[in-house]
Amino acid sequence: MAHFAVIAGDLFWIDRTAQAAERRMRWQIARILEDLSLLESRLAGWDYARATFTQSEMLPADMSDAPARVLWKVLQMLDTHRRRLDARPPSLSAAKAAARP
């Protein structure tokens, strides 16, 4: 698609295809954060990702400011975290939920 946009000189599609990877990763990160919200019974947004992964790299204040390489790292870390939480035994999840005020 990008190839034909360059041939046609269509700036809209050149820009759109250049941002495609970032758009897909942002969408996927948002889906993973929704899953984490359900698994942990609390809201998980971009601030959750920033707080959770401060050891790895300082993340920008807004997800839209993050470049593709940073989004890819966040996506990998959040996915690993989601899988880890999802693999917990049900008794551990219930005990953790009951311990919350």
C-alpha positions as CSV (number, residue, x, y, z in Angstrom):
1,M,0.0,0.0,0.0
2,A,2.8,2.4,0.9
3,H,4.5,1.7,-2.5
4,F,1.4,2.7,-4.4
5,A,0.9,5.8,-2.2
6,V,4.4,6.9,-3.1
7,I,3.8,6.3,-6.8
8,A,0.5,8.3,-6.6
9,G,2.0,11.0,-4.5
10,D,-0.9,10.7,-2.0
11,L,0.4,12.2,1.2
12,F,-2.6,11.0,3.3
13,W,-1.8,7.4,2.5
14,I,1.9,7.8,2.8
15,D,1.4,9.2,6.3
16,R,-1.2,6.6,7.1
17,T,1.0,3.6,6.1
18,A,4.0,5.1,8.0
19,Q,1.9,5.1,11.2
20,A,0.3,1.7,10.7
21,A,2.5,-0.3,13.0
22,E,2.2,2.2,15.8
23,R,-1.6,2.3,15.4
24,R,-1.9,-1.5,15.6
25,M,0.4,-1.7,18.7
26,R,-1.6,1.1,20.4
27,W,-4.8,-0.8,19.7
28,Q,-3.4,-4.1,21.0
29,I,-2.0,-2.4,24.1
30,A,-5.4,-1.0,24.9
31,R,-7.0,-4.5,24.6
32,I,-4.3,-6.0,26.9
33,L,-4.9,-3.2,29.4
34,E,-8.7,-4.0,29.3
35,D,-7.8,-7.6,30.1
36,L,-5.6,-6.6,33.0
37,S,-8.4,-4.5,34.4
38,L,-10.6,-7.5,34.5
39,L,-8.0,-9.8,35.9
40,E,-7.0,-7.4,38.7
41,S,-10.4,-5.9,39.3
42,R,-9.1,-2.4,39.0
43,L,-8.6,0.1,36.2
44,A,-5.5,-0.5,34.2
45,G,-4.6,2.3,31.7
46,W,-1.5,3.8,30.3
47,D,-0.6,5.1,33.8
48,Y,-0.7,1.5,35.0
49,A,1.8,0.5,32.3
50,R,4.0,3.5,33.2
51,A,4.0,2.6,36.9
52,T,4.5,-1.1,36.3
53,F,7.4,-0.9,34.0
54,T,9.4,2.1,35.3
55,Q,12.4,-0.3,35.9
56,S,12.7,-1.1,32.2
57,E,12.4,2.3,30.6
58,M,10.8,5.7,31.2
59,L,7.6,5.8,29.2
60,P,6.1,9.0,27.9
61,A,3.1,10.6,29.7
62,D,0.8,9.7,26.8
63,M,0.7,6.5,24.8
64,S,0.4,8.6,21.5
65,D,3.9,10.0,22.2
66,A,5.6,6.7,22.4
67,P,7.6,5.6,19.3
68,A,7.1,2.1,17.7
69,R,10.1,0.5,19.4
70,V,8.9,1.6,22.9
71,L,5.3,0.4,22.1
72,W,6.7,-3.0,21.1
73,K,8.5,-3.4,24.4
74,V,5.4,-2.3,26.3
75,L,3.3,-4.7,24.3
76,Q,5.6,-7.6,25.1
77,M,5.8,-6.8,28.8
78,L,2.1,-6.3,29.2
79,D,1.3,-9.5,27.3
80,T,3.7,-11.4,29.5
81,H,2.2,-9.9,32.6
82,R,-1.3,-10.7,31.4
83,R,-0.4,-14.3,30.7
84,R,1.2,-14.6,34.1
85,L,-1.9,-13.3,35.9
86,D,-4.2,-15.5,33.8
87,A,-2.2,-18.6,34.7
88,R,-2.6,-18.1,38.4
89,P,-4.5,-20.8,40.3
90,P,-8.1,-19.7,40.8
91,S,-7.7,-19.9,44.6
92,L,-4.9,-17.3,44.5
93,S,-7.0,-15.0,42.5
94,A,-10.0,-15.4,44.8
95,A,-7.8,-14.9,47.9
96,K,-6.3,-11.7,46.5
97,A,-9.7,-10.3,45.5
98,A,-11.1,-11.1,49.0
99,A,-8.1,-9.4,50.7
100,R,-8.9,-6.1,49.0
101,P,-11.0,-3.5,50.9
